[in-house]
Amino acid sequence: MAVLKGEKIIYAVRFTDELSQQQILRVLYQTTGGRSYEADEVEVNTKDIDGVDYGAVTESISFEGIMATDDPAIDYLKDCIKTKKLAEILEINTDTKEAEVGKYMISSLEFEYPDEDNATYSFEATLVGSTTNETLTEVPAGATSID
């Protein structure tokens, strides 16, 4: 067993370019990111047991990153939240090329434009349905450096 470094996990969005009708897998240049699981509690009161049990389980992702000029992924995410569409997002391990893929409802997409510094974005989304696993044939361009 080895320690997993955060730099080995990247997020990407997959979408179809409206002009070329070509499928695009675009890395989001995140500086930090994470996945969380939360479970609601349901009270159980029967003659045999008093306590709690699992209710609804929610899975969400959040990350922050550096914005690139003319990035179609950012435009895609803005379109998703404005038109209430689900975004297909992949969490990719760059060492193994294994990806966890899901459809997400974007709950927050924020942009900051500080003077004399890089423009950044922050993003939060909640999984709709379940994730699937996929093995990519190659690590997407931009996964290890901003081009």
Order of alpha helices (4+ residues) and beta strands (2+ residues): beta-beta-beta-beta-alpha-beta-beta-beta
